[in-house]
Amino acid sequence: MRKLYVLLLSLSLSLFLATAGAPARAADNGSWSVYPAASQIAARPYFYLSADPGQTIDDKVVVSNRTGRPLTFRLYAADAYNTARDGGFAVRTVAEKQRGVGAWARPAKTRVTVPAHGRVTVPFTLSVPEGAEPGDHPGALVALDERIDKGDGAVALGVQRAVAARVYLRVGGPTVPALAVEDVRVSHHQPLVPGLGDSGATISYTLRNTGNVTLNPKVELRATGLFGRTLLARDLVNIPGELLPGQRVRLSEPWRGAPQLDWGNVKLTASAKSTRESASAGFFALPWLVAVVWFVAVVVGGVLGVRVRLLRRRGWSRPRGGAAH
């Protein structure tokens, strides 16, 4: 029986470790690292580049091999985006369509072999087209090991590993920081019997960068109940450290100890440099048992009301007094 292989691409984009002997902090997975070539003045943790439309930039990237055998990599440029799961920094695969840095940057070599415990410096050019939109265009230079590590079992996971050095490119022109909070929802988790068990809620919302620059957002949560009572007020921590231009992420926040019986409002306020936006949603907390009792009471009351109206109509339709003889 032939094995079914599922290919996974592992990109070490958020891991930045100091590599022995490297002139800059490097993106590193323990076997190889990728980082900007350092100048005589200072090392660079990432590529911070700026250019006007129509301008070309020349720079160099270093690929370092930390193993005891030669390694060969596919070298390519890629656009960056925020992951849907948690808003983390990620880059497009080599098979995906590139529109920004991934389409504009070109390494001098697309494949490079790095000797054991050695490093190779590869020049690259980044040509910004004339019609490029102003603002931030994040991306990366990726060193991909095209070998597939095959696992065991009937369905094995084939894993390709890659490491990328981030590229933060700003194209000259007007910069517009803008942020939006959208689609706020509150879902309650109530015990069956009021007072017996913990109650809670989940607040979900979409955070979107509607401008053209990378933002470092902060989100404040405030919940109020009847008569404006403050039920919850805190700064959220499970938000992206960087929200890239045009990107949106769906996030959720647990609310432990949410009221079991209340009627109120949840408000989320997102802020970053020169921008601040809010959105809210109402909620009505009602335990299941209370809801069932209330529903039954409404149904029974409705049935009794119908019967009373029918009896009254029958009473009004009876003849009044007897016939004269």
C-alpha positions in Angstrom: 0.0 0.0 0.0 1.4 3.4 -1.0 1.7 6.0 1.7 -0.2 9.3 1.5 2.1 12.2 2.2 0.8 15.5 3.4 3.3 18.4 2.8 3.7 21.0 5.5 5.9 24.0 5.3 7.5 25.1 8.5 8.7 28.8 8.4 10.7 30.0 11.4 9.7 33.6 11.2 9.1 34.5 14.8 12.2 32.9 16.3 15.1 35.4 16.5 18.1 33.9 18.3 21.7 35.1 18.6 23.9 33.1 16.3 27.5 32.6 17.4 29.7 34.7 15.2 26.9 36.3 13.2 27.0 40.1 12.9 23.2 40.5 13.4 20.4 38.8 15.3 19.3 36.0 13.0 16.1 34.2 12.2 17.2 30.7 13.3 15.8 27.2 13.5 18.9 25.6 15.1 20.2 24.2 11.8 20.5 27.4 9.7 19.9 31.1 10.0 19.1 34.0 7.7 19.9 37.7 8.4 20.9 41.0 6.8 24.6 41.5 6.0 26.1 43.9 8.5 27.8 47.1 7.7 31.0 48.4 9.3 28.9 50.6 11.5 26.2 48.4 13.0 24.4 45.1 12.7 20.7 45.0 11.6 18.2 42.6 13.2 15.9 42.9 10.1 15.9 44.7 6.7 14.6 48.2 7.3 14.4 49.7 3.8 12.8 52.8 2.3 12.4 53.8 -1.4 10.4 55.9 -3.7 8.3 54.5 -6.5 10.6 53.7 -9.4 13.7 53.3 -7.2 16.0 50.3 -7.0 17.8 49.2 -3.8 20.8 46.9 -3.6 21.4 44.9 -0.4 22.8 41.5 0.8 21.4 38.6 2.8 23.5 36.0 4.7 22.6 32.3 5.0 24.5 30.5 7.7 24.8 26.7 8.1 25.1 25.6 11.7 25.3 21.8 10.9 28.3 19.6 10.1 27.3 18.9 6.5 26.6 21.1 3.4 23.0 22.3 3.0 21.3 23.6 -0.2 18.5 26.1 -0.1 16.0 27.6 -2.5 16.3 31.4 -1.9 13.3 33.6 -2.7 11.5 36.8 -1.6 7.9 36.6 -0.2 5.1 38.9 0.9 4.2 38.9 4.6 0.7 38.6 6.2 -0.9 38.1 9.6 -2.1 34.5 10.3 -5.8 34.0 10.8 -5.3 32.0 14.0 -3.4 34.5 16.2 -2.3 37.3 14.0 1.3 36.1 13.9 3.8 37.3 11.3 4.0 34.8 8.4 5.0 34.8 4.7 3.7 33.4 1.5 5.1 30.2 0.1 7.1 30.0 -3.0 4.1 28.7 -4.9 1.8 31.6 -4.0 1.3 34.8 -5.9 3.5 37.6 -4.7 2.4 41.3 -5.1 4.8 43.4 -3.0 8.3 42.6 -1.7 7.9 39.1 -3.0 7.5 40.3 -6.5 10.0 43.2 -6.3 13.0 41.6 -4.7 15.3 39.3 -6.7 18.3 37.4 -5.1 21.3 37.1 -7.3 21.0 33.3 -6.8 17.8 31.3 -6.4 19.7 28.3 -5.1 22.7 28.4 -2.8 24.8 25.6 -1.2 26.3 26.6 2.2 29.3 24.5 3.5 29.3 22.9 6.9 29.6 25.5 9.6 29.9 28.2 6.9 27.9 31.1 5.5 27.2 32.5 2.1 26.4 36.2 1.4 24.0 36.7 -1.5 23.3 40.1 -3.1 19.7 41.0 -4.0 18.0 43.9 -5.7 14.6 45.4 -4.8 13.0 47.4 -7.6 9.9 49.4 -6.5 7.6 49.9 -9.5 6.5 53.3 -10.5 2.9 52.7 -9.5 3.7 51.3 -6.1 1.3 52.5 -3.3 2.9 54.5 -0.6 3.3 53.0 2.9 4.6 49.8 4.4 5.1 46.7 2.3 6.4 43.9 4.7 7.9 40.8 3.4 10.9 38.4 3.9 13.9 36.7 2.2 13.4 33.0 2.7 15.9 30.1 2.7 13.9 27.0 2.0 15.2 23.5 2.4 13.5 21.7 -0.5 14.1 18.2 1.0 11.0 16.6 2.5 11.3 15.0 5.9 9.0 12.0 5.7 7.3 10.6 8.8 6.0 7.2 9.6 2.5 5.6 9.4 -0.1 5.1 6.7 -0.6 8.9 6.4 2.8 10.5 6.9 3.5 14.2 7.2 6.1 15.5 4.8 7.7 18.6 6.3 9.7 21.3 4.5 11.6 23.7 6.7 12.4 27.3 6.0 13.9 30.3 7.7 13.2 33.9 6.7 14.7 37.3 7.4 12.0 39.9 7.7 12.0 42.9 5.3 10.2 46.1 6.3 9.9 48.3 3.2 8.4 51.7 3.3 7.5 53.3 -0.1 7.6 57.1 -0.1 4.4 59.1 0.0 1.5 59.9 2.3 1.2 57.5 5.3 -2.3 56.8 6.8 -2.5 54.9 10.1 -6.1 53.6 10.4 -7.6 50.8 12.5 -11.1 49.3 12.8 -12.9 47.1 15.2 -15.7 45.0 13.5 -18.3 42.4 14.2 -18.2 42.3 18.0 -20.1 39.3 19.4 -20.8 38.0 22.9 -21.7 34.3 23.5 -22.6 33.2 27.0 -21.9 29.9 28.8 -24.4 29.5 31.6 -25.1 26.8 34.1 -28.4 25.0 33.8 -29.5 26.0 37.3 -28.7 29.6 38.4 -26.0 29.7 41.1 -24.9 26.1 40.5 -21.8 26.2 38.4 -19.5 28.8 36.8 -20.8 31.2 34.3 -18.7 32.8 31.5 -18.7 34.4 28.1 -16.6 34.7 25.0 -16.2 38.1 23.4 -15.1 37.8 19.7 -14.2 40.6 17.3 -12.3 41.4 14.1 -9.3 43.8 14.3 -8.5 45.3 10.9 -5.7 47.5 9.7 -7.5 49.8 7.2 -4.4 52.1 6.6 -1.1 51.7 4.8 1.4 51.4 7.7 2.1 48.6 10.1 0.5 49.2 13.5 1.2 48.0 17.0 -2.3 47.9 18.4 -3.7 48.0 21.9 -7.2 46.9 22.7 -9.3 48.0 25.8 -12.3 46.0 26.8 -15.2 47.4 28.9 -18.5 45.7 29.8 -21.4 47.5 31.5 -24.6 46.0 32.9 -28.0 47.5 33.9 -27.9 51.2 35.0 -24.3 51.5 33.6 -22.6 49.3 36.3 -19.0 48.4 35.3 -18.7 44.6 35.0 -15.4 44.3 33.3 -12.5 46.7 32.4 -9.1 45.6 31.2 -6.4 45.9 28.5 -6.3 42.8 26.3 -3.0 40.9 25.8 -3.8 38.3 23.2 -3.5 40.6 20.2 -1.0 40.8 17.4 2.2 42.6 18.1 2.2 43.9 14.6 -0.9 44.3 12.4 0.2 44.6 8.8 -1.5 47.0 6.3 -4.7 45.6 4.9 -4.7 42.6 7.2 -7.5 41.5 9.5 -7.6 39.0 12.3 -10.5 37.4 14.2 -9.8 37.4 17.9 -11.6 36.2 21.0 -11.3 37.0 24.7 -12.7 34.8 27.6 -14.8 36.5 30.2 -14.8 34.4 33.3 -17.4 35.1 35.9 -19.7 36.8 33.5 -23.1 37.7 35.0 -25.8 35.0 34.9 -28.6 37.4 34.7 -28.0 40.9 33.3 -28.6 43.1 30.3 -25.8 45.3 29.1 -23.1 46.3 26.6 -19.6 45.3 25.7 -17.3 47.9 24.1 -13.9 47.3 22.5 -11.6 50.3 21.8 -8.5 49.7 19.6 -5.8 52.3 19.4 -2.4 52.7 17.8 -0.3 55.6 16.8 -2.6 58.5 15.6 -5.7 56.2 15.4 -8.4 55.1 17.8 -11.7 53.3 17.0 -14.4 51.6 19.0 -17.2 49.1 18.4 -19.7 47.6 20.8 -22.4 44.9 21.1 -25.3 44.4 23.5 -25.8 41.2 25.5 -28.6 39.7 27.5 -27.6 37.0 30.0 -30.2 34.6 31.1 -29.7 31.1 32.7 -31.2 28.1 30.8 -33.6 27.2 33.6 -34.9 30.7 33.9 -35.3 30.9 30.1 -37.2 27.6 30.1 -39.5 28.7 32.9 -40.0 32.1 31.3 -40.8 30.4 27.9 -43.3 28.0 29.6 -44.9 30.8 31.4 -45.3 32.8 28.2 -46.8 29.8 26.4 -49.2 28.9 29.2 -50.2 32.6 29.6 -50.8 32.8 25.9 -53.0 29.7 25.9 -55.0 30.9 28.9 -55.4 34.3 27.3 -56.8 32.7 24.1 -59.2 30.6 26.1 -60.4 33.6 28.1 -61.1 35.5 24.9 -63.0 32.6 23.4 -65.1 32.2 26.6 -65.9 35.9 26.5 -66.9 35.8 22.9 -69.2 32.8 23.6 -70.8 34.7 26.5 -71.4 37.8 24.4 -73.0 35.6 21.7 -75.7 34.1 24.0 -79.3 35.6 23.6 -80.3 37.9 26.5 -83.7 37.2 28.1 -86.4 34.7 27.1 -89.0 35.0 24.3 -92.4 36.6 25.1 -95.5 34.4 24.9 
